[in-house]
């Protein structure tokens, strides 16, 4: 950048925009935002919400710290809240920014008056009157300060109109008195109220700035009524003559804000002055559009937003508001177009990242309504890059799950599943187990509810020793078709391989109940029965213990062993064989005992 030439540009291939133009664009955006915050602060002050007014004026100052009006308005809000110190600080800032602004001296004098710094307040008002001899507010403020300074002594003691004699009323026991009174106890939870009480305890003279607060007057009544001490419970004492209530304070009308006196436009060039006036008009058009939108007058709202855009095309908020109207009206294509335009305008004019992210999130929702989850997720990712938001993150995660399910459903094709199955069968016959698994898995993706394909996949997985995977798929096949006998036979074979003979016995029996002529289930049942009856005799003690531990790991076996009836029958086999044999006539009991024997947990002689 050529420092000697203020109109020079940053000569890079990716940023040909003049620096001065970028600064102007950023300033224009900030000024428009600041005016919106100021308007919100004025509304809050008029309604008596002082905290909200101060918050909005502070946001206006953060957006445009060179505007003296925002400091002046915040000074007024601070003073009404009873915070004269901050009011004085803002009044000084107002004068520093614009020495020829009469209200700056009024604010300063009023704050000093509230702090009982009479001489300083008189000096502030006199300085203002000297510069603005016809200003009625300055003259009245000066007269009020002189009257309070030179007035008669207060009936509470102290000279010069001060309230120093009231210091004892606001002592350490004031909070206790407030707490003991059921009516005033809730006030202790109000931060603004407690701030005023703390100020009264530090400076009783600040009471005159708080007489418009009925809660403070109630507390004053409590303090006056209890000043003579507590009544003795045993000895009756004469009741003190009730103190007459203080005269009702005249309700103060909210002081009008400087709506018109934002800045001295005469110092601007004609082009800059017109731009500033257009920005104000644009904000007004936007507010009108917001009201129309709330009334569901969408066409009129769009016209108002278009008017705002024409007046200030650098503010993306107006375009984003149009997108909101389109979205509510279910015009999703127009909404997407408006969102994209808003983001481009925002990037070109250095709009806040939060605003750009908001437009992208709305664009994502429009894509989702159209059924394009891919585009919706993409817009969410772009929004997160602009400004991370937990709500957008959750939205994106949910859509990703929905898209995964939709993609899986779109992949289903029975014809292609059959082709993949045949390729898997060919690889299985050629003992190419890896290729067979690959083709069967492809077939399952194409037809996830096809039980025979899952049965074939289970057989191929057994060949590569993946018994857990095989068991998962064969159980799914049985879930799909409980009458599929081949799946029951395959399930029994897998359970034999993983040494769960008791489960294999049950699987083969279930298959034979469906089809008593099934050869695979009949042969499997004979084989597993032989293993149970004669295999144990050929096992070493270590092998038997290993088999028993494996059986004990089965939750079903654990449940059977925890049954008190079964426990008694097992004891009867040693202590009372006749009773045990009688119990074995019960089919349910017999089935449970046979499972224990088949699992190796119970061994027979």
Secondary structure, DSSP 4 states (H G I P E B T S, - for coil): --TT-TT-----TT--S-HHHHHHHHHHHHHHHHHHHHHHHHHHHHTT-HHHHHHHHHHHHHH-TT-HHHHHHHHHHHHHHT-HHHHHHHHHHHHHH-TT-HHHHHHHHHHHHHTT-HHHHHHHHHHHHHH-TT-HHHHHHHHHHHHHHHSPPPTTS-STT--GGGGGGGSTTHHHHHHHSHHHHGGGG-HHHHHHHHHHHH-GGGGGGSTT-HHHHHHHHHHHHTTT-PPPSSS--PPPPPPPPPPPPPPPPPPPP-SS-SS-GGGS-HHHHHHHHHHHHHHHHHHHHHHHHHTT-HHHHHHHHHHHHHH-TT-HHHHHHHHHHHHHTT-HHHHHHHHHHHHHHHHHTT--HHHHHHHHHHHHHHHHHHT-HHHHHHHHHHHHHHS--HHHHHHHHHHHHHHHHHHHHHH--HHHHHHHHHHHHHHHHTT-HHHHHHHHHHHHHH-TT-HHHHHHHHHHHHHTT-HHHHHHHHHHHHHH-TT-HHHHHHHHHHHHHTT-HHHHHHHHHHHHHH-TT-HHHHHHHHHHHHHHHHTGGGS-HHHHHHHHHHHHTSHHHHHHHT-HHHHHHHHHHHH-HHHHHHHTTSHHHHHHHHHHHHHTSS---
